Structures are given as C-alpha cells and as structure tokens.
Amino acid sequence: MVKRFIIVRGLPGGGKSFLAEKLKKNFEENDLTCSVLTTDDFFVHNNQYNFDGSLLSVAHPWNLGRVIRSMMIETDVIIVPNTSTQAWEIKEYYKNAMKFGYSFDIKEPETSWKFDIEECAAKNSHGVGVDIIEKMLDRWESTEDVLKTLTGNV
C-alpha cells in the first residue's frame, strides 16, 4: 500500500491549489485514493469563502483532525495545501504522518511569481493583500530548513 503525505506550501496566489489539484489528478489516474485537505475549507460555507482570522486557532486543528481521520482510513495520498511559512506550522502534520506510517514530502509551486508579492496579491482568490503577503514572506523559512527542523537534522 502507498501511504504518502504531502504538504504543498507557498504564499497566497503562488499556485498551491493548482499544484495540489494537479498532483491529486495524477495520483487518481494511477488508481490511488487521494484527499486534498486545506485549512481554507474551514471558512467555506454554502460555497462562499468567508475568512475570519480570529478563527485560525480553531481552523488549523480542525484541518489536522480531518487529516488524521484520512490517515486512520488509510487514504493512499493526503495533500495539504497551506501557506506553512514556518516549520512549527507543519510539525503536527509531520508527527502524525510518522505515527501512521506515511512518507512525508514538502512541495512548492514552481510558478515564476511564487515569491513576487504584487503578483501573488493579484492572483490569490481570497483577497489577501500585499501587506499580509509581505509579512508572510518576511517569516518564510526555506523548505530545506523546515525539513531539517522537522527531522531533527539541524
């Protein structure tokens, strides 16, 4: 059985959702079960996205719970497209992937604008502004550093 867990990380508008859906399609074409579970789903009601930053402390554990349930039923591939700017934001996902015997990988969009604040602001579907995206980029840890932190290879 294939058991893969993939974090797709990046700035809003950088191409996370597109990459996650492309990966999902590829896995499903190979007859693997695949779930894409993003924290943004918490803010969708009646097909309307209504972000409330004060609820992030509830939304993230909610999504982690969905991921754990997916792991418990042994979904072949689980993909989580979240901004995940720093290692601590991924830590619980990583710990549970290890606990449930999933391989762990981090991917980033390969778009030419993935770190272009203005372009990301123009392209993101949730209206995240330049100021917020700039703050996210300021705290961005490289994927290499994130993996080192998570695996203890610092």
Protein Blocks (a to p, Z undefined) as FASTA:
>chain_A
ZZddddddddehilpmmmmmmmmmmmmmnopacddddfklmmpgghiacddfklmmmmmm
mmmmmmmmmmmnopabacdddfklafklmmmmmmmmmmnopacdddddfbfklmgmklmm
mmpcnlpafklmmmmmmmpccfklmmmmmnopZZ
